[in-house]
Amino acid sequence: MTISGIPTLVWIIGASVLGGVLSVVSAAAFALNARTAWIPMLISYAIGAMLGAVFLEILPHAFSEASSIEGMAATVLLGILLFFVLEKLVLWRHCHGDECEAHAPHEHEGHHGHHHGHDQGRSGMMIMVGDTFHNFVDGILIAAAFMIDIKLGAVTALAIIAHEIPQEVGDFLILLHSGYSKKQALLFNLLSSFATVLGGLAAYFALQVVADWIPTILGLAAASMIYVAVADLIPGLHKRTELKATLQQVLLIALGISSIWLVKFVLE
């Protein structure tokens, strides 16, 4: 199977490697340069990119490929509930009690004492387990999207990268605060990112045998992005209610959506 003369597997591996490495390297650059003030802006952009990918590309393809519109709608609904349960089990995100470390990285600067006093190595281990699982699933979503259409694959990968960068910044800071060195934090995040490639490879070979699963995976991809954007990211933006911050958030969300539309336009 080829897309534009290039084997689909090459597209999947390329997008998975680029997504993982670019996210980790960008996150490390932000974290090490202490530019965490930029993270809220990245999160606003990520919200737009994820919602744009869902409603402009992923869901339309999922519904068109599905045998039943009602069945696909139910898949998305069940997917949202599934990710809620996974988050509660501290598998999908790295949350502890009322504090969600993965999505509030800008709040960690002043919490050195908290992390060292709260089971120092535990947060780092949670990061590794959660990120590896998350990245493996991202690889599956990227593979399923490219096996349908190059545009769908490209916008799905872009949305995943947009979300991964602010999340990886938070993860990187947590590893540092848990006692890991900068080199160890970078190495662990890079190793975790390769789970994206493994997920992509596994999905590519599995989905060639059971192609009927592709619409379901697209529905779950849409559900995961909707859940992360609406449940995890948007509530954090409401902490800043001043007009300037609100306008900035709206503009960056619109920029994220526009990026998805631009990728669609360029690839058509």
N, C-alpha and C positions, 0 to 999 in steps of 0.2 A: 504494500500500500504506500503510495507516494502523494505528497502535496506539493504542487508547483515543481515537480521533478525531483524533490528531495524526499527521501524516505520518512514516513511519519515518525519512526523511532528516533531519527536524528533530531527532528523538531522537538520531540518530547524530552530527550536527554538535554538538548541545548537549552530549552526553556527552564528545565528543572535545575541545571547547574547554574545558569545565569541568575535565576531567581534566588537560589540558596546563597550563593557566594556574594552576589550584589547586596542582598539584604544584610548579611552578617558584616561585610566590610563597611557598608554605609553606617550601620548601627554602631560599630566599633569606633568609627571616625567621630560620630556625634558624641558618644559616651566619653571617649578619651579627651575630647576637646571641650567637654562640659557645656555644650550648647543645647542643654535640655530645654531652654526656653523655646526652641524651635519645634519641640515634640508636639505641642497642641496644634501647630499648623500642619504638621505631617499627618496627624490623626484626622483633621478635618478633610484633608485631601484624600486620605485613605477611605473615609466614609463615602465620599463622592465616587471614587473609583470602584469600590465594591458594589454600591447600589446601582451605578451605571452599568457595570458588567452583568449584574443579575437581571435588571429589567430591560436592557437594550439587547443583550445577546443570549445569556444562559437560559433564562426562562422561555423566550420564544423558541429556541432550539429544542428545549426539553419538551414543550407542549407539542411541537410539530413532530417529534420523533416518538412520542408516547402513543400507546394504543388507545388510551382513554384519558380525556382531559380531567375527568373527576379523579381518576387514579393518580395522575400526576399532582393535582392540587393536594390530594391526601398525602402524597409522598413528601411534599414541601412542608406541610403542616406537621407531620410526624417527625420530620427532620429537625424542625425548630424545637419541638419538645425533647427530642433525643439530645440535642446539644445543650439544652438547659440542664438535663440530668447529668450529662458528662461534666459540665462545669461544676455542678454541685459535688461531684465525686473528685474534683481537683485533677481531672485528666486533660480536659481541653484547655483550661486556663490555669494559671498558677495563683489562685486566690486563697487567702487565709482569713477566715472570719469575715469581717466587714471590709477588709482591705484587699484590693485586687492589685497585686504587684505588677502583673504584666501590662496593665493598662493605665497605671498611674506612675510612670517612671519619673516624672518631674517632681513627685513628692518624696522621692527616696533620698534626695541629697542630704536631708537633715535627719535621716533615720539610721545612721550607722549603729548607734547603740542598740536600737530595737533589733536589728538583724543579727548582731553578734550575740545578743542576749537571748534570742529566740532560736535555739537549736541551730547553731551556726552552719553546719553542713547541710541541714535539711532543705533549706531553700534552694541551694545549688543543685541538689539531687532532684528536687521537684522540677526545676527548670529543665534538666537534662531529659527526664522521663517525659514530661509534658511536651517539650519541643520536638523530640524525636517522633513521638506519636503524631503530633500536629503536622510536621513536615512530611511524614509518610503519607498522610491523608491528602495533603496538598499535591503531592506527586500523582496520586490516583486521579484527583480532579483535573489536573493539567493533561494527563494522558487521555482521559475520557473526552475532554473538550477538543483536543487536536484530532482525535479519531473521528470526530464529526465534521469539523471545518477549521481551516487555518485561522480565520478571523475569530472564531469562538475560542480557539486555543490561545491566541495572542492576547485577547482582552482578559481571559481568565488568568493567564500568567501575570499580566500587568496588575490586575486587581489584587492578586496574592502578594506580589512584590510590594505594592503600595501599603498593604496592611502589615507585612512582615517587618518593614524597617522600624516603625515606632515600637512594635512589640519587641523586636530584638534589642533595641536600645534599653528598654526596661529590663529585659533578661540579662543583658550584659552588666548593667548596674547592680542587679541583685547578686550575680556571681561575684562581682568585686566586693560587695558589702558582706558576702558570706565567707570571705577570707581567701578567695582565689586570686592569683596574680593576673595581671593584664594579659600575659601570654597564655595562661591556662584558660581564661575566660574566652579568648579569641579562638583557641584550639578546640575547646569543647563545643562552642557554637558552630564552628565550621564542620566538625564531625557530625553534629546533629543535623546540619543542613543537608548532608548527603543522603539522609533518609528520604528526601524529596525525590532524588534520582531512583532510589530503590522502589519507592511507591510507584513512580512513573513506569519503571520497567515491569514490575509485577502486574500493574493494571494493563499495560500494552499487551502482554502475552495472554493474560486471563481474559481480557475483553474480546480478543480475537476468537476465542472459543465460545464465550457467552456474550455475544454482542447485544442481546436483549437487555443486559444490565445497564447499558450506557445511558438511556434516558433516566433511569432511577438514580444513577450516580450524579447526573446533571441536576436532577431535582434536589438531591442532598447537598450538592455544591451551592445551589441557590439558597437553600435553607441555612447553611452554615454562614454564608456571607451576610444574609439578612439578619441572622441572630447576632453575629459579632458586631455589625454596624449599629443595630438598633438597641441591643441589650448591653453591650460592653462599651462601645465608643461614644455614642451620642449622649448618654447621661453625663459623661465627664465634661462635655462642652457646656452643659447647663450650669456648671459651677461658675462660669464667667458670664454675667448678665449685662455688663455694660455694653452700650450701643456699638462702640468701636470693635470690641471683641466679637459681637454677634455678626456684624457686617463682614468682618474678616473670615469668620467661620463659614458664612453663607457663600462668600466668593470662592473660598478654597474648595468647598463641597462642589460648587458649580464647575470649578476647574477640574476636579477629579472626574466628574461626569463627562465633561468636554473631552478629556483625554481618551476616554473609552470611545466616544463618538469619532474622534480623530483617527484612532487606530482602525476602526471600522471603515472609515472613509478612505484611508490610504490603502487598505488591503482589498478594497472592492475593485 
